[in-house]
Amino acid sequence: MIRFYKHRFIYFAISLSLFLFALAAVYINGIQLDIQFKGGAILKYVYVDTVDAEEAEKVIEAAVGRRAECQLQSNMAQDENKLVISLAGNEALTSQEQEVITDALVTAFPAAALSLSESLTVEPFIGRHFFTNGIMAIGLAFLLVLVYVGWRFKHIGGVSAGTMAIVALFHDVLVVTAVFVVFKIPLNESFIAAILTIIGFSINDTIVIYDRIRENRRLMDKKTPVEELVDLSINQSMMRSINTNLAVFLSITAVYIFARIYDISSISAFALPMMFGIISGCYSTICIAGPLWTMWQISRGKGQAMPAEA
């Protein structure tokens, strides 16, 4: 049997190292906000023949010095192809900059006959409002998890169980955020979606372990040390967690590979952080939540398993 509580400080040190690495990445790369959060401009060009989206991004960045995200769209009804360019930034795109971008693209893709069809501006206020609502959604998810776990496992210390579950979820949120920073993925709607998905997925594993702790508490001697109770419960449910997370990880990996092959940036920006979030969720459930809950119980003078429910 693996003694998770005994080796808890090793697991805590691993998590701390990851967080320090993430802080270093934030210091070096900074946190990039996409147009949905930061505001900016969207340009749409109609073209024929073919256009390389990645090459277009490099051309635009060299022309105006602003990071651009390009997507290719096809309208079957109107039989036309569109190059959609998103440029995040607090400053609006001037008419001169639009002309520079158009000239650079026409020069880079002469056979495409590029023509500007639409120009939109996204106000920073709208982006900030969207970002604020996204953070509020994440905070509400944490609160609901705390309330549910606290009520569901009130007989094994609902407040402590809920609090440690939140700590584990916060660990996963930081890991997902670090992936966005390290790989220089701008924070957009995919960030909010990935965070909320990981919260729901990770808490499911944690609840399974808490449920096993509650069941074993009924079956084992009431004098059994709480660390032994928790270690046994984690070992009994560990393979289930690993197998479930492995299956989801492989599925998400397939999605990421598909998105990279077909250059679907919106999907790859969601799938890559999810891959790391799934690994983190499995790790935090097994190595963080259980040992932390055990430390809480011991610090409260409950070093032995609580008596069974009536």
C-alpha positions as CSV (number, residue, x, y, z in Angstrom):
1,M,0.0,0.0,0.0
2,I,1.3,3.4,-1.0
3,R,1.7,5.7,2.1
4,F,0.5,9.0,0.6
5,Y,0.3,10.8,4.0
6,K,3.8,9.8,4.9
7,H,5.2,11.2,1.7
8,R,2.9,14.3,1.6
9,F,5.7,16.8,1.8
10,I,7.3,15.4,-1.4
11,Y,4.0,15.9,-3.2
12,F,3.7,19.4,-1.7
13,A,7.2,20.2,-2.9
14,I,6.4,19.1,-6.4
15,S,3.4,21.4,-6.5
16,L,5.4,24.3,-5.1
17,S,8.0,23.8,-7.7
18,L,5.4,23.9,-10.5
19,F,4.0,27.1,-9.0
20,L,7.4,28.7,-8.9
21,F,8.0,27.7,-12.5
22,A,4.7,29.3,-13.4
23,L,5.6,32.5,-11.7
24,A,8.9,32.6,-13.6
25,A,7.0,32.1,-16.8
26,V,4.6,35.0,-15.9
27,Y,7.6,37.2,-15.2
28,I,9.3,36.2,-18.5
29,N,6.3,35.9,-20.9
30,G,3.7,38.0,-19.1
31,I,0.0,37.2,-19.4
32,Q,-1.5,37.8,-22.8
33,L,-5.2,38.7,-23.1
34,D,-6.9,37.9,-26.4
35,I,-9.3,40.2,-28.1
36,Q,-12.3,39.0,-26.2
37,F,-10.8,40.3,-22.9
38,K,-8.4,43.1,-24.1
39,G,-10.4,44.6,-27.0
40,G,-8.9,45.2,-30.4
41,A,-9.8,44.9,-34.0
42,I,-11.1,42.2,-36.4
43,L,-10.4,42.4,-40.1
44,K,-12.1,40.1,-42.7
45,Y,-10.7,39.6,-46.2
46,V,-12.2,37.8,-49.1
47,Y,-9.8,35.8,-51.2
48,V,-9.4,33.2,-53.9
49,D,-6.8,30.5,-54.4
50,T,-5.1,29.7,-51.1
51,V,-3.8,31.6,-48.0
52,D,-1.5,30.2,-45.3
53,A,-2.9,31.4,-41.9
54,E,0.4,31.0,-40.0
55,E,2.3,32.9,-42.7
56,A,-0.3,35.6,-42.7
57,E,0.2,36.1,-38.9
58,K,3.9,36.5,-39.4
59,V,3.4,39.0,-42.3
60,I,1.0,41.1,-40.2
61,E,3.2,41.1,-37.1
62,A,6.2,42.3,-39.2
63,A,4.0,45.0,-40.9
64,V,2.4,46.7,-37.8
65,G,4.3,45.1,-34.8
66,R,1.1,43.7,-33.3
67,R,0.3,40.0,-32.6
68,A,-2.4,38.7,-34.9
69,E,-4.5,35.5,-34.9
70,C,-5.7,34.4,-38.3
71,Q,-8.4,31.9,-39.2
72,L,-9.6,30.7,-42.6
73,Q,-13.4,30.4,-43.1
74,S,-15.4,29.1,-46.1
75,N,-18.9,30.1,-47.0
76,M,-20.4,27.4,-49.1
77,A,-23.6,29.3,-49.8
78,Q,-21.8,32.3,-51.3
79,D,-18.9,30.3,-52.6
80,E,-16.2,32.5,-51.0
81,N,-13.3,32.1,-48.7
82,K,-12.5,34.5,-45.9
83,L,-9.3,35.3,-43.9
84,V,-10.4,36.5,-40.4
85,I,-7.7,38.5,-38.5
86,S,-8.0,39.3,-34.8
87,L,-5.6,41.9,-33.4
88,A,-5.8,42.3,-29.6
89,G,-4.8,45.6,-28.1
90,N,-6.0,48.6,-26.1
91,E,-5.6,50.9,-29.1
92,A,-7.9,50.9,-32.1
93,L,-6.5,50.0,-35.5
94,T,-6.0,53.2,-37.6
95,S,-6.9,53.4,-41.2
96,Q,-3.2,53.7,-42.1
97,E,-2.5,50.5,-40.2
98,Q,-5.3,48.8,-42.1
99,E,-3.7,49.9,-45.4
100,V,-0.3,48.7,-44.3
101,I,-1.8,45.2,-43.4
102,T,-3.6,45.0,-46.7
103,D,-0.6,46.0,-48.7
104,A,1.6,43.4,-46.8
105,L,-0.9,40.6,-47.4
106,V,-1.4,41.4,-51.1
107,T,2.4,41.4,-51.5
108,A,2.7,38.1,-49.6
109,F,-0.2,36.4,-51.4
110,P,-0.4,37.9,-54.9
111,A,-2.5,35.1,-56.3
112,A,-5.2,35.3,-53.6
113,A,-6.6,38.6,-54.7
114,L,-7.3,39.7,-51.1
115,S,-10.0,42.3,-50.6
116,L,-11.0,43.8,-47.3
117,S,-14.7,43.1,-46.7
118,E,-15.3,44.0,-43.1
119,S,-13.5,45.9,-40.3
120,L,-14.7,45.7,-36.7
121,T,-13.6,47.2,-33.4
122,V,-14.0,45.5,-30.0
123,E,-14.0,48.0,-27.2
124,P,-11.8,47.2,-24.1
125,F,-14.8,47.8,-21.9
126,I,-16.7,44.9,-23.4
127,G,-13.6,42.7,-23.0
128,R,-13.2,43.7,-19.3
129,H,-16.9,43.0,-18.7
130,F,-16.6,39.6,-20.3
131,F,-13.4,38.8,-18.3
132,T,-15.1,39.9,-15.1
133,N,-18.1,37.7,-15.7
134,G,-15.8,34.7,-16.5
135,I,-13.9,35.1,-13.2
136,M,-17.2,35.4,-11.3
137,A,-18.4,32.2,-12.9
138,I,-15.2,30.5,-11.7
139,G,-15.7,31.9,-8.2
140,L,-19.3,30.8,-8.1
141,A,-18.2,27.3,-9.2
142,F,-15.8,27.2,-6.2
143,L,-18.5,28.3,-3.8
144,L,-21.0,25.7,-5.1
145,V,-18.4,23.0,-4.8
146,L,-17.6,24.0,-1.2
147,V,-21.3,24.0,-0.2
148,Y,-22.1,20.7,-1.9
149,V,-19.1,18.8,-0.5
150,G,-19.6,20.4,2.9
151,W,-23.2,19.1,3.0
152,R,-22.6,15.8,1.3
153,F,-19.8,14.8,3.6
154,K,-20.8,16.5,6.8
155,H,-20.3,13.3,8.8
156,I,-16.6,13.2,8.1
157,G,-16.0,17.0,8.6
158,G,-17.8,18.6,5.7
159,V,-16.1,22.0,6.1
160,S,-12.6,20.5,6.1
161,A,-13.5,18.2,3.2
162,G,-14.9,21.0,1.2
163,T,-11.9,23.3,2.0
164,M,-9.3,20.7,1.0
165,A,-11.3,20.0,-2.2
166,I,-11.1,23.7,-3.0
167,V,-7.4,23.8,-2.4
168,A,-6.9,20.9,-4.8
169,L,-9.1,22.6,-7.4
170,F,-7.2,25.8,-7.0
171,H,-4.0,23.8,-7.7
172,D,-5.6,22.6,-10.9
173,V,-6.7,26.1,-11.9
174,L,-3.1,27.4,-11.4
175,V,-1.7,24.6,-13.5
176,V,-4.1,25.3,-16.4
177,T,-3.3,29.0,-16.2
178,A,0.4,28.2,-16.2
179,V,-0.1,26.3,-19.5
180,F,-1.6,29.3,-21.1
181,V,1.3,31.4,-19.9
182,V,4.1,29.0,-20.7
183,F,2.9,28.3,-24.2
184,K,2.0,31.9,-24.8
185,I,-1.7,31.2,-25.5
186,P,-3.7,34.4,-25.0
187,L,-6.4,34.2,-22.4
188,N,-9.8,34.0,-24.2
189,E,-13.1,32.2,-23.9
190,S,-11.2,28.9,-24.1
191,F,-9.5,29.8,-20.8
192,I,-12.8,30.1,-19.0
193,A,-14.2,26.9,-20.6
194,A,-11.0,24.9,-19.7
195,I,-11.1,26.1,-16.1
196,L,-14.8,25.3,-15.5
197,T,-14.4,21.9,-17.2
198,I,-11.4,21.0,-15.1
199,I,-13.2,22.1,-11.9
200,G,-16.1,19.8,-12.7
201,F,-13.9,16.9,-13.8
202,S,-11.4,17.1,-10.9
203,I,-14.0,17.4,-8.1
204,N,-15.6,14.2,-9.3
205,D,-12.4,12.3,-8.5
206,T,-12.1,14.0,-5.1
207,I,-15.7,13.1,-4.2
208,V,-15.0,9.4,-5.0
209,I,-12.1,9.4,-2.6
210,Y,-14.2,11.1,0.1
211,D,-17.0,8.6,-0.4
212,R,-14.5,5.8,0.0
213,I,-13.2,7.4,3.2
214,R,-16.7,7.6,4.6
215,E,-17.4,3.9,3.7
216,N,-14.2,2.6,5.2
217,R,-14.8,4.6,8.3
218,R,-18.0,2.5,8.8
219,L,-16.2,-0.8,8.2
220,M,-12.9,-0.3,10.0
221,D,-12.1,-0.2,13.7
222,K,-12.9,3.2,15.2
223,K,-9.4,3.3,16.7
224,T,-7.8,3.1,13.3
225,P,-5.5,6.1,12.7
226,V,-7.0,8.6,10.3
227,E,-3.8,8.5,8.1
228,E,-4.2,4.8,7.6
229,L,-7.9,5.2,6.8
230,V,-7.1,7.8,4.2
231,D,-4.2,5.9,2.7
232,L,-6.3,2.8,2.3
233,S,-9.2,4.7,0.7
234,I,-6.9,6.4,-1.8
235,N,-5.2,3.2,-2.7
236,Q,-8.6,1.5,-3.2
237,S,-9.9,4.2,-5.6
238,M,-6.5,5.2,-7.2
239,M,-6.7,2.9,-10.2
240,R,-10.2,4.0,-11.0
241,S,-9.0,7.6,-11.0
242,I,-6.0,6.8,-13.1
243,N,-7.9,4.8,-15.7
244,T,-10.6,7.4,-16.0
245,N,-8.2,10.3,-16.4
246,L,-6.0,8.3,-18.8
247,A,-9.1,7.6,-21.1
248,V,-10.0,11.3,-21.0
249,F,-6.4,12.4,-21.6
250,L,-6.1,10.2,-24.7
251,S,-9.4,11.5,-26.0
252,I,-8.3,15.1,-25.5
253,T,-4.9,14.4,-27.0
254,A,-6.7,13.1,-30.2
255,V,-8.7,16.3,-30.3
256,Y,-5.5,18.4,-29.9
257,I,-3.8,16.5,-32.7
258,F,-6.8,17.0,-35.0
259,A,-6.9,20.7,-34.2
260,R,-3.2,21.1,-34.9
261,I,-3.4,19.2,-38.2
262,Y,-6.3,21.3,-39.5
263,D,-5.0,24.5,-37.8
264,I,-8.1,25.1,-35.6
265,S,-6.6,27.4,-33.0
266,S,-9.7,27.8,-30.9
267,I,-9.9,24.0,-30.3
268,S,-6.1,23.6,-29.7
269,A,-6.2,26.5,-27.2
270,F,-8.8,24.5,-25.2
271,A,-7.4,21.0,-25.7
272,L,-3.7,21.6,-24.7
273,P,-4.5,23.2,-21.3
274,M,-7.1,20.5,-20.7
275,M,-4.4,17.8,-21.2
276,F,-2.3,19.3,-18.5
277,G,-5.4,20.0,-16.3
278,I,-6.4,16.3,-16.5
279,I,-3.0,15.2,-15.3
280,S,-3.1,17.9,-12.5
281,G,-6.6,16.9,-11.5
282,C,-5.6,13.2,-11.0
283,Y,-2.5,14.3,-9.1
284,S,-4.2,16.8,-6.8
285,T,-7.0,14.4,-6.0
286,I,-4.7,11.6,-5.0
287,C,-1.7,13.4,-3.6
288,I,-3.0,16.7,-2.3
289,A,-6.7,16.6,-1.2
290,G,-6.5,13.4,0.9
291,P,-3.2,14.2,2.8
292,L,-4.4,17.8,3.4
293,W,-7.7,16.6,4.9
294,T,-5.7,14.1,7.1
295,M,-3.5,16.9,8.4
296,W,-6.6,19.0,9.2
297,Q,-8.1,16.1,11.1
298,I,-4.9,15.4,13.1
299,S,-4.5,19.1,13.9
300,R,-8.0,19.1,15.3
301,G,-7.2,16.2,17.6
302,K,-8.9,13.6,15.5
303,G,-5.9,11.3,14.9
304,Q,-8.2,8.3,15.0
305,A,-11.0,7.5,12.7
306,M,-14.3,9.0,13.9
307,P,-16.9,6.6,15.1
308,A,-19.3,5.3,12.6
309,E,-22.5,7.1,11.8
310,A,-25.6,6.0,13.7
